[in-house]
Amino acid sequence: MNWITITNENQVQAIFESEDYAIIYKHSPRCMTSLMAYRQLKSEVTGAVGNDTPLYIVDVISNRRESHAVAHIFQVEHESPQILVVKNGQSIYNTSHENVSLHNALKHIN
């Protein structure tokens, strides 16, 4: 799995229009909880060898518009840190704060 940085709203729209699974992680570099979640996710990504699900990251500070677009398009409350599993334009799983885990997110991908 490789991190793909969301830097524009067109990327969010493309994820929404895709029929495939995708994981989106919303991250705040100013938040200690978010930094801890990010470290955890990075270690979990290392163990997810062979999984080709796109893993997107959006910085909620630097890319505020894109972060809010994720919340609006996928109809989830804006939180950070937050992880979503999306497919066919819908969020099929989302959680935030201390519950952010790639391992748990991957359980929702068939």
Biopython code that builds the backbone (N, CA, C, O; Angstrom):
import numpy as np
from Bio.PDB.StructureBuilder import StructureBuilder

atoms = [
    (1, "MET", "N", (0.851, -1.182, 0.000)),
    (1, "MET", "CA", (0.000, 0.000, 0.000)),
    (1, "MET", "C", (0.893, 1.239, 0.000)),
    (1, "MET", "O", (1.886, 1.315, 0.723)),
    (2, "ASN", "N", (0.514, 2.190, -0.821)),
    (2, "ASN", "CA", (1.236, 3.452, -0.886)),
    (2, "ASN", "C", (0.299, 4.597, -0.541)),
    (2, "ASN", "O", (-0.879, 4.578, -0.896)),
    (3, "TRP", "N", (0.829, 5.587, 0.149)),
    (3, "TRP", "CA", (0.055, 6.771, 0.501)),
    (3, "TRP", "C", (-0.109, 7.649, -0.736)),
    (3, "TRP", "O", (0.851, 7.887, -1.470)),
    (4, "ILE", "N", (-1.327, 8.125, -0.959)),
    (4, "ILE", "CA", (-1.627, 9.061, -2.041)),
    (4, "ILE", "C", (-2.171, 10.316, -1.381)),
    (4, "ILE", "O", (-3.195, 10.266, -0.699)),
    (5, "THR", "N", (-1.497, 11.436, -1.577)),
    (5, "THR", "CA", (-1.910, 12.676, -0.931)),
    (5, "THR", "C", (-3.021, 13.348, -1.734)),
    (5, "THR", "O", (-2.898, 13.547, -2.943)),
    (6, "ILE", "N", (-4.101, 13.693, -1.048)),
    (6, "ILE", "CA", (-5.201, 14.422, -1.684)),
    (6, "ILE", "C", (-4.873, 15.902, -1.615)),
    (6, "ILE", "O", (-4.730, 16.470, -0.532)),
    (7, "THR", "N", (-4.753, 16.523, -2.788)),
    (7, "THR", "CA", (-4.393, 17.945, -2.853)),
    (7, "THR", "C", (-5.401, 18.786, -3.612)),
    (7, "THR", "O", (-5.251, 20.004, -3.705)),
    (8, "ASN", "N", (-6.447, 18.136, -4.164)),
    (8, "ASN", "CA", (-7.469, 18.930, -4.846)),
    (8, "ASN", "C", (-8.809, 18.200, -4.800)),
    (8, "ASN", "O", (-8.869, 16.986, -4.605)),
    (9, "GLU", "N", (-9.854, 18.950, -4.979)),
    (9, "GLU", "CA", (-11.205, 18.400, -4.873)),
    (9, "GLU", "C", (-11.537, 17.439, -6.012)),
    (9, "GLU", "O", (-12.415, 16.589, -5.861)),
    (10, "ASN", "N", (-10.853, 17.559, -7.144)),
    (10, "ASN", "CA", (-11.079, 16.617, -8.247)),
    (10, "ASN", "C", (-10.709, 15.195, -7.842)),
    (10, "ASN", "O", (-11.347, 14.238, -8.280)),
    (11, "GLN", "N", (-9.682, 15.052, -7.008)),
    (11, "GLN", "CA", (-9.309, 13.727, -6.515)),
    (11, "GLN", "C", (-10.432, 13.138, -5.664)),
    (11, "GLN", "O", (-10.752, 11.956, -5.783)),
    (12, "VAL", "N", (-11.024, 13.961, -4.812)),
    (12, "VAL", "CA", (-12.127, 13.502, -3.964)),
    (12, "VAL", "C", (-13.294, 13.062, -4.847)),
    (12, "VAL", "O", (-13.917, 12.032, -4.592)),
    (13, "GLN", "N", (-13.582, 13.836, -5.869)),
    (13, "GLN", "CA", (-14.670, 13.496, -6.788)),
    (13, "GLN", "C", (-14.370, 12.181, -7.518)),
    (13, "GLN", "O", (-15.270, 11.364, -7.712)),
    (14, "ALA", "N", (-13.129, 11.976, -7.917)),
    (14, "ALA", "CA", (-12.753, 10.734, -8.602)),
    (14, "ALA", "C", (-12.909, 9.525, -7.681)),
    (14, "ALA", "O", (-13.349, 8.464, -8.122)),
    (15, "ILE", "N", (-12.554, 9.677, -6.417)),
    (15, "ILE", "CA", (-12.735, 8.589, -5.448)),
    (15, "ILE", "C", (-14.228, 8.295, -5.301)),
    (15, "ILE", "O", (-14.637, 7.134, -5.265)),
    (16, "PHE", "N", (-15.036, 9.350, -5.217)),
    (16, "PHE", "CA", (-16.490, 9.211, -5.098)),
    (16, "PHE", "C", (-17.074, 8.457, -6.298)),
    (16, "PHE", "O", (-17.964, 7.624, -6.130)),
    (17, "GLU", "N", (-16.586, 8.741, -7.485)),
    (17, "GLU", "CA", (-17.120, 8.142, -8.708)),
    (17, "GLU", "C", (-16.599, 6.723, -8.963)),
    (17, "GLU", "O", (-17.131, 6.012, -9.816)),
    (18, "SER", "N", (-15.572, 6.316, -8.234)),
    (18, "SER", "CA", (-14.984, 4.996, -8.441)),
    (18, "SER", "C", (-15.875, 3.899, -7.857)),
    (18, "SER", "O", (-16.539, 4.089, -6.838)),
    (19, "GLU", "N", (-15.869, 2.767, -8.521)),
    (19, "GLU", "CA", (-16.590, 1.595, -8.022)),
    (19, "GLU", "C", (-15.725, 0.760, -7.089)),
    (19, "GLU", "O", (-16.207, -0.187, -6.469)),
    (20, "ASP", "N", (-14.459, 1.108, -6.991)),
    (20, "ASP", "CA", (-13.510, 0.330, -6.197)),
    (20, "ASP", "C", (-13.452, 0.813, -4.746)),
    (20, "ASP", "O", (-13.894, 1.913, -4.416)),
    (21, "TYR", "N", (-12.897, -0.041, -3.901)),
    (21, "TYR", "CA", (-12.645, 0.345, -2.515)),
    (21, "TYR", "C", (-11.519, 1.360, -2.467)),
    (21, "TYR", "O", (-10.613, 1.343, -3.300)),
    (22, "ALA", "N", (-11.586, 2.242, -1.483)),
    (22, "ALA", "CA", (-10.496, 3.163, -1.188)),
    (22, "ALA", "C", (-10.548, 3.460, 0.305)),
    (22, "ALA", "O", (-11.603, 3.386, 0.934)),
    (23, "ILE", "N", (-9.402, 3.792, 0.851)),
    (23, "ILE", "CA", (-9.303, 4.194, 2.252)),
    (23, "ILE", "C", (-8.826, 5.636, 2.275)),
    (23, "ILE", "O", (-7.880, 6.002, 1.578)),
    (24, "ILE", "N", (-9.490, 6.447, 3.080)),
    (24, "ILE", "CA", (-9.106, 7.855, 3.218)),
    (24, "ILE", "C", (-8.793, 8.114, 4.684)),
    (24, "ILE", "O", (-9.597, 7.807, 5.564)),
    (25, "TYR", "N", (-7.631, 8.675, 4.937)),
    (25, "TYR", "CA", (-7.230, 9.057, 6.289)),
    (25, "TYR", "C", (-7.140, 10.571, 6.351)),
    (25, "TYR", "O", (-6.396, 11.182, 5.584)),
    (26, "LYS", "N", (-7.890, 11.178, 7.255)),
    (26, "LYS", "CA", (-7.860, 12.624, 7.462)),
    (26, "LYS", "C", (-6.962, 12.902, 8.663)),
    (26, "LYS", "O", (-7.187, 12.391, 9.761)),
    (27, "HIS", "N", (-5.944, 13.720, 8.431)),
    (27, "HIS", "CA", (-4.865, 13.909, 9.401)),
    (27, "HIS", "C", (-4.647, 15.384, 9.721)),
    (27, "HIS", "O", (-4.660, 16.238, 8.834)),
    (28, "SER", "N", (-4.448, 15.665, 11.010)),
    (28, "SER", "CA", (-4.070, 17.011, 11.432)),
    (28, "SER", "C", (-2.675, 16.972, 12.032)),
    (28, "SER", "O", (-2.464, 16.328, 13.060)),
    (29, "PRO", "N", (-1.714, 17.654, 11.406)),
    (29, "PRO", "CA", (-0.361, 17.668, 11.947)),
    (29, "PRO", "C", (-0.251, 18.478, 13.245)),
    (29, "PRO", "O", (0.805, 18.481, 13.877)),
    (30, "ARG", "N", (-1.310, 19.153, 13.644)),
    (30, "ARG", "CA", (-1.314, 19.949, 14.879)),
    (30, "ARG", "C", (-1.891, 19.187, 16.079)),
    (30, "ARG", "O", (-1.893, 19.698, 17.199)),
    (31, "CYS", "N", (-2.368, 17.990, 15.846)),
    (31, "CYS", "CA", (-3.083, 17.237, 16.878)),
    (31, "CYS", "C", (-2.266, 16.023, 17.315)),
    (31, "CYS", "O", (-1.862, 15.210, 16.483)),
    (32, "MET", "N", (-2.026, 15.901, 18.614)),
    (32, "MET", "CA", (-1.231, 14.788, 19.121)),
    (32, "MET", "C", (-1.930, 13.449, 18.855)),
    (32, "MET", "O", (-1.263, 12.472, 18.513)),
    (33, "THR", "N", (-3.250, 13.384, 19.003)),
    (33, "THR", "CA", (-3.985, 12.149, 18.726)),
    (33, "THR", "C", (-3.823, 11.755, 17.265)),
    (33, "THR", "O", (-3.643, 10.578, 16.951)),
    (34, "SER", "N", (-3.885, 12.731, 16.380)),
    (34, "SER", "CA", (-3.715, 12.467, 14.959)),
    (34, "SER", "C", (-2.296, 11.995, 14.652)),
    (34, "SER", "O", (-2.111, 11.097, 13.830)),
    (35, "LEU", "N", (-1.312, 12.575, 15.289)),
    (35, "LEU", "CA", (0.068, 12.150, 15.076)),
    (35, "LEU", "C", (0.282, 10.715, 15.546)),
    (35, "LEU", "O", (0.988, 9.947, 14.892)),
    (36, "MET", "N", (-0.317, 10.353, 16.666)),
    (36, "MET", "CA", (-0.216, 8.982, 17.161)),
    (36, "MET", "C", (-0.919, 8.016, 16.211)),
    (36, "MET", "O", (-0.402, 6.934, 15.934)),
    (37, "ALA", "N", (-2.097, 8.400, 15.711)),
    (37, "ALA", "CA", (-2.829, 7.553, 14.766)),
    (37, "ALA", "C", (-2.032, 7.373, 13.483)),
    (37, "ALA", "O", (-1.995, 6.278, 12.922)),
    (38, "TYR", "N", (-1.394, 8.438, 13.016)),
    (38, "TYR", "CA", (-0.595, 8.380, 11.791)),
    (38, "TYR", "C", (0.582, 7.422, 11.958)),
    (38, "TYR", "O", (0.872, 6.636, 11.057)),
    (39, "ARG", "N", (1.256, 7.482, 13.096)),
    (39, "ARG", "CA", (2.361, 6.557, 13.361)),
    (39, "ARG", "C", (1.877, 5.110, 13.344)),
    (39, "ARG", "O", (2.524, 4.228, 12.781)),
    (40, "GLN", "N", (0.727, 4.889, 13.973)),
    (40, "GLN", "CA", (0.145, 3.546, 14.011)),
    (40, "GLN", "C", (-0.183, 3.068, 12.593)),
    (40, "GLN", "O", (0.133, 1.938, 12.222)),
    (41, "LEU", "N", (-0.823, 3.945, 11.806)),
    (41, "LEU", "CA", (-1.178, 3.579, 10.434)),
    (41, "LEU", "C", (0.064, 3.252, 9.609)),
    (41, "LEU", "O", (0.062, 2.292, 8.838)),
    (42, "LYS", "N", (1.119, 4.042, 9.766)),
    (42, "LYS", "CA", (2.350, 3.785, 9.010)),
    (42, "LYS", "C", (2.905, 2.403, 9.343)),
    (42, "LYS", "O", (3.380, 1.698, 8.453)),
    (43, "SER", "N", (2.850, 2.015, 10.599)),
    (43, "SER", "CA", (3.355, 0.685, 10.954)),
    (43, "SER", "C", (2.431, -0.404, 10.413)),
    (43, "SER", "O", (2.902, -1.470, 10.017)),
    (44, "GLU", "N", (1.134, -0.151, 10.392)),
    (44, "GLU", "CA", (0.188, -1.135, 9.865)),
    (44, "GLU", "C", (0.313, -1.269, 8.343)),
    (44, "GLU", "O", (0.123, -2.360, 7.806)),
    (45, "VAL", "N", (0.625, -0.184, 7.652)),
    (45, "VAL", "CA", (0.801, -0.229, 6.198)),
    (45, "VAL", "C", (1.957, -1.155, 5.848)),
    (45, "VAL", "O", (1.882, -1.898, 4.870)),
    (46, "THR", "N", (3.005, -1.115, 6.625)),
    (46, "THR", "CA", (4.152, -1.981, 6.397)),
    (46, "THR", "C", (3.737, -3.447, 6.433)),
    (46, "THR", "O", (4.275, -4.262, 5.684)),
    (47, "GLY", "N", (2.784, -3.787, 7.298)),
    (47, "GLY", "CA", (2.327, -5.160, 7.419)),
    (47, "GLY", "C", (1.253, -5.551, 6.426)),
    (47, "GLY", "O", (0.855, -6.715, 6.383)),
    (48, "ALA", "N", (0.774, -4.614, 5.629)),
    (48, "ALA", "CA", (-0.316, -4.884, 4.683)),
    (48, "ALA", "C", (0.218, -5.174, 3.284)),
    (48, "ALA", "O", (-0.362, -4.746, 2.286)),
    (49, "VAL", "N", (1.307, -5.892, 3.225)),
    (49, "VAL", "CA", (1.932, -6.238, 1.947)),
    (49, "VAL", "C", (0.939, -7.039, 1.111)),
    (49, "VAL", "O", (0.281, -7.951, 1.612)),
    (50, "GLY", "N", (0.841, -6.691, -0.156)),
    (50, "GLY", "CA", (-0.040, -7.412, -1.066)),
    (50, "GLY", "C", (-1.426, -6.813, -1.190)),
    (50, "GLY", "O", (-2.190, -7.209, -2.070)),
    (51, "ASN", "N", (-1.765, -5.868, -0.330)),
    (51, "ASN", "CA", (-3.063, -5.211, -0.430)),
    (51, "ASN", "C", (-2.916, -4.015, -1.365)),
    (51, "ASN", "O", (-2.072, -3.148, -1.138)),
    (52, "ASP", "N", (-3.734, -3.966, -2.414)),
    (52, "ASP", "CA", (-3.597, -2.884, -3.394)),
    (52, "ASP", "C", (-4.704, -1.839, -3.283)),
    (52, "ASP", "O", (-4.905, -1.053, -4.209)),
    (53, "THR", "N", (-5.424, -1.821, -2.160)),
    (53, "THR", "CA", (-6.448, -0.798, -1.946)),
    (53, "THR", "C", (-5.779, 0.572, -1.874)),
    (53, "THR", "O", (-4.836, 0.747, -1.102)),
    (54, "PRO", "N", (-6.240, 1.550, -2.657)),
    (54, "PRO", "CA", (-5.651, 2.887, -2.572)),
    (54, "PRO", "C", (-5.824, 3.463, -1.164)),
    (54, "PRO", "O", (-6.902, 3.371, -0.576)),
    (55, "LEU", "N", (-4.768, 4.049, -0.638)),
    (55, "LEU", "CA", (-4.762, 4.654, 0.692)),
    (55, "LEU", "C", (-4.447, 6.137, 0.541)),
    (55, "LEU", "O", (-3.315, 6.528, 0.257)),
    (56, "TYR", "N", (-5.476, 6.947, 0.739)),
    (56, "TYR", "CA", (-5.352, 8.397, 0.576)),
    (56, "TYR", "C", (-5.169, 9.062, 1.925)),
    (56, "TYR", "O", (-5.688, 8.594, 2.938)),
    (57, "ILE", "N", (-4.425, 10.161, 1.930)),
    (57, "ILE", "CA", (-4.262, 10.972, 3.118)),
    (57, "ILE", "C", (-4.565, 12.417, 2.756)),
    (57, "ILE", "O", (-4.122, 12.920, 1.723)),
    (58, "VAL", "N", (-5.323, 13.074, 3.618)),
    (58, "VAL", "CA", (-5.599, 14.496, 3.423)),
    (58, "VAL", "C", (-5.245, 15.227, 4.713)),
    (58, "VAL", "O", (-5.690, 14.858, 5.799)),
    (59, "ASP", "N", (-4.442, 16.264, 4.569)),
    (59, "ASP", "CA", (-4.049, 17.122, 5.683)),
    (59, "ASP", "C", (-5.187, 18.122, 5.908)),
    (59, "ASP", "O", (-5.452, 18.966, 5.052)),
    (60, "VAL", "N", (-5.856, 18.024, 7.059)),
    (60, "VAL", "CA", (-7.041, 18.856, 7.302)),
    (60, "VAL", "C", (-6.700, 20.328, 7.513)),
    (60, "VAL", "O", (-7.589, 21.179, 7.488)),
    (61, "ILE", "N", (-5.430, 20.632, 7.719)),
    (61, "ILE", "CA", (-5.002, 22.028, 7.877)),
    (61, "ILE", "C", (-4.625, 22.613, 6.513)),
    (61, "ILE", "O", (-5.181, 23.628, 6.093)),
    (62, "SER", "N", (-3.693, 21.977, 5.835)),
    (62, "SER", "CA", (-3.208, 22.480, 4.538)),
    (62, "SER", "C", (-4.231, 22.323, 3.428)),
    (62, "SER", "O", (-4.263, 23.122, 2.492)),
    (63, "ASN", "N", (-5.062, 21.305, 3.525)),
    (63, "ASN", "CA", (-6.048, 21.020, 2.481)),
    (63, "ASN", "C", (-7.455, 20.991, 3.080)),
    (63, "ASN", "O", (-8.182, 20.003, 2.979)),
    (64, "ARG", "N", (-7.801, 22.100, 3.700)),
    (64, "ARG", "CA", (-9.091, 22.227, 4.395)),
    (64, "ARG", "C", (-10.274, 21.999, 3.458)),
    (64, "ARG", "O", (-11.218, 21.292, 3.810)),
    (65, "ARG", "N", (-10.226, 22.589, 2.277)),
    (65, "ARG", "CA", (-11.348, 22.424, 1.330)),
    (65, "ARG", "C", (-11.535, 20.970, 0.939)),
    (65, "ARG", "O", (-12.658, 20.470, 0.876)),
    (66, "GLU", "N", (-10.433, 20.302, 0.680)),
    (66, "GLU", "CA", (-10.501, 18.897, 0.297)),
    (66, "GLU", "C", (-11.006, 18.037, 1.456)),
    (66, "GLU", "O", (-11.778, 17.100, 1.253)),
    (67, "SER", "N", (-10.566, 18.361, 2.661)),
    (67, "SER", "CA", (-11.025, 17.631, 3.844)),
    (67, "SER", "C", (-12.533, 17.786, 4.038)),
    (67, "SER", "O", (-13.234, 16.815, 4.323)),
    (68, "HIS", "N", (-13.016, 19.003, 3.883)),
    (68, "HIS", "CA", (-14.462, 19.233, 4.006)),
    (68, "HIS", "C", (-15.224, 18.579, 2.843)),
    (68, "HIS", "O", (-16.361, 18.140, 3.015)),
    (69, "ALA", "N", (-14.603, 18.516, 1.677)),
    (69, "ALA", "CA", (-15.240, 17.839, 0.537)),
    (69, "ALA", "C", (-15.411, 16.357, 0.843)),
    (69, "ALA", "O", (-16.443, 15.777, 0.507)),
    (70, "VAL", "N", (-14.424, 15.736, 1.473)),
    (70, "VAL", "CA", (-14.546, 14.327, 1.872)),
    (70, "VAL", "C", (-15.744, 14.159, 2.798)),
    (70, "VAL", "O", (-16.566, 13.264, 2.601)),
    (71, "ALA", "N", (-15.842, 15.012, 3.800)),
    (71, "ALA", "CA", (-16.962, 14.919, 4.757)),
    (71, "ALA", "C", (-18.294, 15.109, 4.047)),
    (71, "ALA", "O", (-19.243, 14.361, 4.282)),
    (72, "HIS", "N", (-18.364, 16.104, 3.183)),
    (72, "HIS", "CA", (-19.630, 16.413, 2.494)),
    (72, "HIS", "C", (-20.014, 15.313, 1.500)),
    (72, "HIS", "O", (-21.141, 14.818, 1.523)),
    (73, "ILE", "N", (-19.096, 14.940, 0.647)),
    (73, "ILE", "CA", (-19.399, 13.973, -0.411)),
    (73, "ILE", "C", (-19.745, 12.606, 0.160)),
    (73, "ILE", "O", (-20.655, 11.936, -0.328)),
    (74, "PHE", "N", (-19.017, 12.191, 1.199)),
    (74, "PHE", "CA", (-19.258, 10.858, 1.759)),
    (74, "PHE", "C", (-20.201, 10.892, 2.962)),
    (74, "PHE", "O", (-20.404, 9.878, 3.629)),
    (75, "GLN", "N", (-20.773, 12.064, 3.231)),
    (75, "GLN", "CA", (-21.803, 12.247, 4.254)),
    (75, "GLN", "C", (-21.385, 11.719, 5.623)),
    (75, "GLN", "O", (-22.105, 10.951, 6.261)),
    (76, "VAL", "N", (-20.198, 12.152, 6.056)),
    (76, "VAL", "CA", (-19.713, 11.827, 7.395)),
    (76, "VAL", "C", (-19.394, 13.131, 8.108)),
    (76, "VAL", "O", (-19.081, 14.139, 7.475)),
    (77, "GLU", "N", (-19.475, 13.098, 9.413)),
    (77, "GLU", "CA", (-19.115, 14.271, 10.189)),
    (77, "GLU", "C", (-17.615, 14.502, 10.062)),
    (77, "GLU", "O", (-16.831, 13.555, 10.112)),
    (78, "HIS", "N", (-17.217, 15.755, 9.899)),
    (78, "HIS", "CA", (-15.796, 16.096, 9.776)),
    (78, "HIS", "C", (-15.114, 15.892, 11.120)),
    (78, "HIS", "O", (-15.469, 16.534, 12.108)),
    (79, "GLU", "N", (-14.129, 14.992, 11.154)),
    (79, "GLU", "CA", (-13.350, 14.759, 12.357)),
    (79, "GLU", "C", (-11.899, 14.524, 11.965)),
    (79, "GLU", "O", (-11.586, 14.263, 10.803)),
    (80, "SER", "N", (-11.032, 14.622, 12.943)),
    (80, "SER", "CA", (-9.618, 14.365, 12.709)),
    (80, "SER", "C", (-8.981, 13.929, 14.026)),
    (80, "SER", "O", (-9.186, 14.558, 15.064)),
    (81, "PRO", "N", (-8.212, 12.852, 13.973)),
    (81, "PRO", "CA", (-7.992, 11.973, 12.841)),
    (81, "PRO", "C", (-9.246, 11.161, 12.534)),
    (81, "PRO", "O", (-10.081, 10.922, 13.406)),
    (82, "GLN", "N", (-9.356, 10.753, 11.304)),
    (82, "GLN", "CA", (-10.516, 9.980, 10.865)),
    (82, "GLN", "C", (-10.093, 9.079, 9.712)),
    (82, "GLN", "O", (-9.287, 9.467, 8.867)),
    (83, "ILE", "N", (-10.648, 7.872, 9.693)),
    (83, "ILE", "CA", (-10.382, 6.948, 8.594)),
    (83, "ILE", "C", (-11.713, 6.488, 8.023)),
    (83, "ILE", "O", (-12.647, 6.178, 8.762)),
    (84, "LEU", "N", (-11.788, 6.448, 6.698)),
    (84, "LEU", "CA", (-12.996, 6.012, 6.002)),
    (84, "LEU", "C", (-12.635, 4.905, 5.024)),
    (84, "LEU", "O", (-11.564, 4.920, 4.418)),
    (85, "VAL", "N", (-13.531, 3.957, 4.882)),
    (85, "VAL", "CA", (-13.475, 3.002, 3.786)),
    (85, "VAL", "C", (-14.648, 3.361, 2.893)),
    (85, "VAL", "O", (-15.790, 3.415, 3.348)),
    (86, "VAL", "N", (-14.366, 3.606, 1.620)),
    (86, "VAL", "CA", (-15.413, 4.017, 0.692)),
    (86, "VAL", "C", (-15.447, 3.075, -0.510)),
    (86, "VAL", "O", (-14.439, 2.487, -0.902)),
    (87, "LYS", "N", (-16.643, 2.957, -1.077)),
    (87, "LYS", "CA", (-16.851, 2.141, -2.276)),
    (87, "LYS", "C", (-18.137, 2.610, -2.926)),
    (87, "LYS", "O", (-19.124, 2.884, -2.244)),
    (88, "ASN", "N", (-18.123, 2.701, -4.242)),
    (88, "ASN", "CA", (-19.320, 3.103, -4.994)),
    (88, "ASN", "C", (-19.937, 4.402, -4.475)),
    (88, "ASN", "O", (-21.159, 4.531, -4.411)),
    (89, "GLY", "N", (-19.097, 5.354, -4.107)),
    (89, "GLY", "CA", (-19.595, 6.661, -3.683)),
    (89, "GLY", "C", (-20.163, 6.713, -2.279)),
    (89, "GLY", "O", (-20.797, 7.701, -1.907)),
    (90, "GLN", "N", (-19.948, 5.674, -1.497)),
    (90, "GLN", "CA", (-20.482, 5.671, -0.132)),
    (90, "GLN", "C", (-19.392, 5.311, 0.867)),
    (90, "GLN", "O", (-18.488, 4.525, 0.580)),
    (91, "SER", "N", (-19.503, 5.903, 2.039)),
    (91, "SER", "CA", (-18.646, 5.500, 3.144)),
    (91, "SER", "C", (-19.283, 4.267, 3.767)),
    (91, "SER", "O", (-20.401, 4.328, 4.279)),
    (92, "ILE", "N", (-18.571, 3.156, 3.723)),
    (92, "ILE", "CA", (-19.116, 1.929, 4.310)),
    (92, "ILE", "C", (-18.562, 1.706, 5.715)),
    (92, "ILE", "O", (-19.032, 0.830, 6.441)),
    (93, "TYR", "N", (-17.559, 2.505, 6.095)),
    (93, "TYR", "CA", (-16.988, 2.427, 7.431)),
    (93, "TYR", "C", (-16.256, 3.724, 7.691)),
    (93, "TYR", "O", (-15.539, 4.224, 6.825)),
    (94, "ASN", "N", (-16.436, 4.271, 8.885)),
    (94, "ASN", "CA", (-15.609, 5.399, 9.302)),
    (94, "ASN", "C", (-15.524, 5.412, 10.814)),
    (94, "ASN", "O", (-16.461, 5.030, 11.515)),
    (95, "THR", "N", (-14.393, 5.856, 11.291)),
    (95, "THR", "CA", (-14.179, 6.005, 12.722)),
    (95, "THR", "C", (-13.139, 7.093, 12.928)),
    (95, "THR", "O", (-12.472, 7.521, 11.986)),
    (96, "SER", "N", (-13.011, 7.527, 14.155)),
    (96, "SER", "CA", (-12.094, 8.633, 14.398)),
    (96, "SER", "C", (-11.364, 8.479, 15.727)),
    (96, "SER", "O", (-11.616, 7.568, 16.516)),
    (97, "HIS", "N", (-10.468, 9.401, 15.926)),
    (97, "HIS", "CA", (-9.666, 9.541, 17.134)),
    (97, "HIS", "C", (-8.916, 8.260, 17.478)),
    (97, "HIS", "O", (-8.215, 7.727, 16.617)),
    (98, "GLU", "N", (-9.030, 7.748, 18.687)),
    (98, "GLU", "CA", (-8.253, 6.586, 19.118)),
    (98, "GLU", "C", (-8.663, 5.304, 18.411)),
    (98, "GLU", "O", (-7.947, 4.306, 18.505)),
    (99, "ASN", "N", (-9.782, 5.296, 17.712)),
    (99, "ASN", "CA", (-10.254, 4.091, 17.031)),
    (99, "ASN", "C", (-9.694, 3.924, 15.620)),
    (99, "ASN", "O", (-9.977, 2.924, 14.959)),
    (100, "VAL", "N", (-8.909, 4.882, 15.154)),
    (100, "VAL", "CA", (-8.342, 4.810, 13.803)),
    (100, "VAL", "C", (-7.363, 3.643, 13.735)),
    (100, "VAL", "O", (-6.410, 3.564, 14.511)),
    (101, "SER", "N", (-7.618, 2.743, 12.792)),
    (101, "SER", "CA", (-6.775, 1.569, 12.620)),
    (101, "SER", "C", (-6.922, 1.051, 11.193)),
    (101, "SER", "O", (-8.036, 0.831, 10.717)),
    (102, "LEU", "N", (-5.813, 0.861, 10.527)),
    (102, "LEU", "CA", (-5.853, 0.285, 9.188)),
    (102, "LEU", "C", (-6.336, -1.160, 9.262)),
    (102, "LEU", "O", (-7.099, -1.614, 8.409)),
    (103, "HIS", "N", (-5.890, -1.868, 10.277)),
    (103, "HIS", "CA", (-6.297, -3.260, 10.456)),
    (103, "HIS", "C", (-7.827, -3.371, 10.498)),
    (103, "HIS", "O", (-8.407, -4.221, 9.822)),
    (104, "ASN", "N", (-8.473, -2.521, 11.285)),
    (104, "ASN", "CA", (-9.944, -2.549, 11.380)),
    (104, "ASN", "C", (-10.600, -2.094, 10.080)),
    (104, "ASN", "O", (-11.628, -2.638, 9.677)),
    (105, "ALA", "N", (-10.012, -1.105, 9.429)),
    (105, "ALA", "CA", (-10.573, -0.630, 8.161)),
    (105, "ALA", "C", (-10.548, -1.737, 7.107)),
    (105, "ALA", "O", (-11.505, -1.901, 6.351)),
    (106, "LEU", "N", (-9.462, -2.489, 7.061)),
    (106, "LEU", "CA", (-9.311, -3.537, 6.062)),
    (106, "LEU", "C", (-10.335, -4.662, 6.254)),
    (106, "LEU", "O", (-10.625, -5.395, 5.308)),
    (107, "LYS", "N", (-10.877, -4.804, 7.448)),
    (107, "LYS", "CA", (-11.913, -5.813, 7.701)),
    (107, "LYS", "C", (-13.176, -5.537, 6.887)),
    (107, "LYS", "O", (-13.993, -6.437, 6.693)),
    (108, "HIS", "N", (-13.345, -4.313, 6.414)),
    (108, "HIS", "CA", (-14.554, -3.916, 5.680)),
    (108, "HIS", "C", (-14.355, -3.985, 4.164)),
    (108, "HIS", "O", (-15.218, -3.560, 3.395)),
    (109, "ILE", "N", (-13.226, -4.516, 3.753)),
    (109, "ILE", "CA", (-12.927, -4.653, 2.329)),
    (109, "ILE", "C", (-12.983, -6.142, 1.986)),
    (109, "ILE", "O", (-12.238, -6.947, 2.543)),
    (110, "ASN", "N", (-13.882, -6.494, 1.056)),
    (110, "ASN", "CA", (-14.057, -7.904, 0.692)),
    (110, "ASN", "C", (-13.081, -8.317, -0.367)),
    (110, "ASN", "O", (-13.085, -9.471, -0.795)),
]
sb = StructureBuilder()
sb.init_structure("model")
sb.init_model(0)
sb.init_chain("A")
sb.init_seg("    ")
for serial, (resi, resn, name, xyz) in enumerate(atoms, 1):
    if name == "N":
        sb.init_residue(resn, " ", resi, " ")
    sb.init_atom(name, np.array(xyz, "f"), 0.0, 1.0, " ", f" {name:<3s}", serial, name[0])
structure = sb.get_structure()
